[in-house]
Amino acid sequence: MGKADMKTIAKSAASLLAIVVAGSVVSGCSSTIDRVMTVGDPPPLNEIQDPTTQPGYKPVRLPMPEPVAYVYQPNSLWRSGARAFFEDQRAARIGDILTVNVTIDDKAEVENATQRTRTGSDNMGIGALAGFGTELLKFLPNTPNLDPLIDVDSTTTTVGSGEVDREEEINTKVAAVVVQVLPNGNLVIEGRQEIRVNYEVREIIVAGIVRPEDITNENTIDSQKIAEARISYGGRGQITDVQQPRYGQQFLDILLPF
């Protein structure tokens, strides 16, 4: 292969790359360009960020009780309104860390069956029309009959069935950060964990509202005790890409009505 052929191939490859990049920019798929630039490299981990600075973050607002003023009695170690006598090291302030034991063992079986049948029949005739029935029939072809004049039958049958059989199980631990303290003392937590194994990254996200009383002495809390819990367990990488349909197929699945 001569130098001219090599130059032609290089120009063709450069043109093809430019078309791909231009198409990605026009369609707004910046992630496609990043993936093309990192072909052969393991997926990068996201930087540690402050959850409160992320786009779309909104502080939690819930109905709160009236604040209680603390009163210290003379010569007393007890403080009115306190929840414990001794100070502990459990998470209680913004920036504190606690461990969330994520335990999900859900199983649901639902089976429904519906059957509906409806039958209708209508029959209407004119036996006599003030003596004009016989005269009226003379103007109609094929010797019609006024009785029955209308005869309608209808039958409708609907049969439906549905079945759901789902089973999910997740057991893991995630360290979460207290990002907000509500006026009643409840804590808003959020934690994110990324684990990369070869060319696959597993992402675990936990967020919700917890009571300080539910935090154990080991500074842990079970996921079942998190109110407004948001738990996400997923991944990204080569294996995840293979398991997902291509972008074109997903686009067609949305648009095609059949």
Wavefront OBJ file of the C-alpha trace (Angstrom):
o trace
v 0.000 0.000 0.000
v 1.465 3.319 -1.095
v 1.666 6.617 0.726
v -1.162 8.014 -1.392
v -3.458 5.220 -0.278
v -2.506 5.753 3.355
v -3.265 9.469 3.043
v -6.628 8.699 1.452
v -7.544 6.317 4.258
v -6.446 8.856 6.880
v -8.529 11.588 5.267
v -11.551 9.299 5.090
v -11.180 8.367 8.758
v -10.823 12.028 9.709
v -13.904 12.933 7.695
v -15.895 10.132 9.289
v -14.801 11.224 12.759
v -15.745 14.827 11.961
v -19.202 13.727 10.809
v -19.728 11.691 13.969
v -18.566 14.541 16.179
v -20.685 17.097 14.304
v -23.750 14.901 14.526
v -23.199 14.419 18.216
v -22.871 18.151 18.807
v -25.994 18.951 16.793
v -28.052 16.384 18.662
v -26.711 17.533 22.011
v -25.139 14.157 22.851
v -22.013 15.417 24.553
v -21.719 12.117 26.401
v -21.179 10.383 23.043
v -18.113 12.531 22.363
v -16.732 11.764 25.819
v -17.186 8.052 25.252
v -15.503 8.237 21.845
v -12.536 10.063 23.371
v -12.183 7.441 26.130
v -12.468 4.301 24.034
v -10.424 1.557 25.680
v -10.272 3.361 29.026
v -12.256 2.368 32.126
v -15.258 4.606 32.891
v -14.139 7.561 35.049
v -15.466 8.120 38.545
v -17.390 11.280 39.313
v -15.790 13.883 41.542
v -16.955 14.271 45.126
v -19.448 17.110 45.101
v -21.661 18.987 47.530
v -25.225 17.642 47.012
v -26.718 21.024 47.884
v -24.964 22.652 44.894
v -26.279 20.175 42.309
v -28.798 21.434 39.726
v -32.350 20.819 40.838
v -31.509 20.428 44.535
v -34.222 21.801 46.795
v -34.224 21.826 50.612
v -36.903 19.648 52.165
v -39.865 21.558 53.565
v -42.388 19.772 55.785
v -44.901 20.895 58.438
v -42.962 21.479 61.657
v -44.085 21.756 65.303
v -43.596 24.904 67.302
v -40.003 25.323 68.546
v -39.393 24.541 72.226
v -37.299 26.930 74.280
v -34.669 25.155 76.368
v -34.668 26.010 80.061
v -31.763 25.204 82.384
v -32.698 24.634 86.018
v -30.274 25.874 88.673
v -27.812 23.228 89.903
v -29.168 20.697 87.381
v -27.357 18.781 84.671
v -30.579 18.013 82.832
v -31.775 20.292 80.059
v -35.500 20.539 79.368
v -36.361 19.197 75.926
v -33.214 17.073 75.724
v -33.540 13.592 74.260
v -30.616 12.009 76.144
v -28.581 12.714 79.270
v -25.107 12.104 77.849
v -23.671 13.497 74.645
v -22.987 10.848 71.999
v -21.095 10.741 68.734
v -24.003 9.810 66.495
v -24.770 11.930 63.461
v -26.748 14.984 64.489
v -25.386 18.007 62.624
v -24.879 19.054 59.018
v -21.795 17.352 57.644
v -21.927 14.379 60.038
v -21.678 10.901 58.539
v -23.725 7.808 59.304
v -23.964 4.352 57.731
v -27.153 3.207 56.008
v -27.866 -0.537 55.934
v -29.727 -0.991 52.678
v -31.806 -4.146 52.928
v -34.464 -4.677 50.278
v -36.242 -8.014 49.973
v -39.451 -7.385 48.065
v -41.692 -9.953 46.481
v -45.037 -9.211 44.872
v -47.491 -11.543 43.175
v -50.660 -10.060 41.725
v -53.075 -11.830 39.412
v -56.290 -10.294 38.068
v -58.894 -11.662 35.683
v -61.923 -9.838 34.263
v -64.701 -11.158 32.028
v -67.608 -9.110 30.756
v -70.433 -10.136 28.411
v -73.332 -8.052 27.171
v -76.068 -9.071 24.729
v -78.766 -6.762 23.301
v -81.637 -7.297 20.899
v -84.070 -4.706 19.482
v -87.087 -5.475 17.287
v -89.533 -2.852 16.034
v -92.387 -3.234 13.571
v -95.375 -1.272 12.278
v -98.521 -3.393 12.003
v -100.739 -0.564 10.889
v -100.049 2.988 9.828
v -103.520 4.583 9.813
v -104.391 2.533 6.746
v -101.503 3.930 4.763
v -99.187 0.977 5.340
v -100.360 -0.961 2.279
v -100.185 2.127 0.067
v -96.683 2.950 1.344
v -95.383 -0.514 0.459
v -96.346 -0.004 -3.192
v -93.597 2.629 -3.551
v -90.870 0.372 -2.062
v -89.085 -2.277 -4.153
v -88.832 -6.025 -3.430
v -92.144 -6.237 -1.570
v -90.932 -5.128 1.872
v -92.727 -5.783 5.155
v -93.452 -3.258 7.867
v -93.330 -5.878 10.626
v -90.560 -6.084 11.609
v -89.387 -2.731 10.320
v -86.122 -2.714 12.336
v -84.376 -5.777 13.798
v -81.035 -5.199 15.557
v -78.908 -7.693 17.521
v -75.648 -6.840 19.325
v -73.216 -8.858 21.406
v -70.167 -7.539 23.283
v -67.608 -9.703 25.046
v -64.524 -8.465 26.918
v -61.948 -10.716 28.551
v -58.882 -9.324 30.355
v -56.196 -10.832 32.525
v -53.041 -9.531 34.163
v -50.282 -11.045 36.243
v -47.319 -9.544 38.115
v -44.545 -11.673 39.593
v -41.617 -9.603 40.904
v -38.818 -10.345 43.309
v -35.969 -8.002 44.267
v -33.204 -8.364 46.834
v -30.421 -5.880 47.694
v -28.095 -6.004 50.693
v -25.386 -3.357 50.988
v -24.099 -0.520 53.161
v -23.668 3.128 52.166
v -22.171 6.026 54.125
v -24.424 9.093 53.958
v -23.909 12.738 54.918
v -26.341 14.911 56.837
v -27.177 17.753 54.447
v -29.971 19.408 56.391
v -31.450 19.490 59.892
v -35.187 20.119 60.022
v -36.684 22.331 62.756
v -38.096 19.288 64.582
v -34.652 17.650 64.734
v -35.070 15.137 61.911
v -32.099 14.751 59.585
v -32.035 14.882 55.797
v -29.309 12.557 54.536
v -27.844 11.825 51.146
v -25.116 9.384 50.208
v -23.520 8.263 46.966
v -21.110 5.403 46.399
v -19.284 4.414 43.222
v -17.396 1.144 42.835
v -15.417 0.369 39.707
v -14.580 -3.223 38.869
v -12.631 -3.546 35.612
v -14.741 -1.664 33.047
v -17.997 -1.442 34.997
v -19.000 1.162 37.602
v -21.686 0.417 40.162
v -23.531 3.435 41.572
v -25.530 3.436 44.799
v -27.530 6.485 45.867
v -29.427 6.821 49.151
v -31.433 9.846 50.294
v -34.279 10.539 52.713
v -35.299 11.742 56.173
v -34.354 9.949 59.406
v -35.065 10.423 63.096
v -32.068 10.763 65.403
v -33.720 8.212 67.719
v -33.572 5.569 64.977
v -29.789 5.882 64.641
v -28.149 3.061 66.593
v -25.224 3.384 68.987
v -22.978 2.224 66.138
v -24.085 5.256 64.108
v -26.051 3.122 61.631
v -29.652 3.097 60.455
v -31.721 0.606 58.472
v -33.161 1.683 55.153
v -36.666 0.681 56.312
v -36.574 3.539 58.835
v -35.863 6.235 56.240
v -38.873 8.392 55.372
v -39.247 9.611 51.788
v -36.473 7.158 50.915
v -34.877 7.389 47.500
v -32.611 4.415 46.794
v -30.968 3.863 43.416
v -28.767 0.920 42.517
v -27.428 0.866 38.978
v -24.307 1.018 36.892
v -22.571 2.208 33.772
v -19.909 0.722 31.608
v -19.431 -1.813 28.839
v -21.699 -4.492 30.305
v -24.506 -2.003 30.911
v -24.177 -0.707 27.343
v -24.548 -4.210 25.921
v -27.650 -4.862 28.025
v -29.377 -1.681 26.823
v -31.023 -1.261 23.394
v -29.284 1.087 20.984
v -30.312 4.751 20.937
v -32.013 4.320 17.567
v -34.074 1.397 18.842
v -35.133 3.333 21.937
v -36.075 6.299 19.731
v -38.195 4.096 17.492
v -39.860 2.423 20.483
v -41.051 5.851 21.616
v -42.300 7.067 18.234
v -43.725 3.964 16.555
v -47.396 3.456 17.496
v -47.397 -0.280 16.673
l 1 2 3 4 5 6 7 8 9 10 11 12 13 14 15 16 17 18 19 20 21 22 23 24 25 26 27 28 29 30 31 32 33 34 35 36 37 38 39 40 41 42 43 44 45 46 47 48 49 50 51 52 53 54 55 56 57 58 59 60 61 62 63 64 65 66 67 68 69 70 71 72 73 74 75 76 77 78 79 80 81 82 83 84 85 86 87 88 89 90 91 92 93 94 95 96 97 98 99 100 101 102 103 104 105 106 107 108 109 110 111 112 113 114 115 116 117 118 119 120 121 122 123 124 125 126 127 128 129 130 131 132 133 134 135 136 137 138 139 140 141 142 143 144 145 146 147 148 149 150 151 152 153 154 155 156 157 158 159 160 161 162 163 164 165 166 167 168 169 170 171 172 173 174 175 176 177 178 179 180 181 182 183 184 185 186 187 188 189 190 191 192 193 194 195 196 197 198 199 200 201 202 203 204 205 206 207 208 209 210 211 212 213 214 215 216 217 218 219 220 221 222 223 224 225 226 227 228 229 230 231 232 233 234 235 236 237 238 239 240 241 242 243 244 245 246 247 248 249 250 251 252 253 254 255 256 257 258
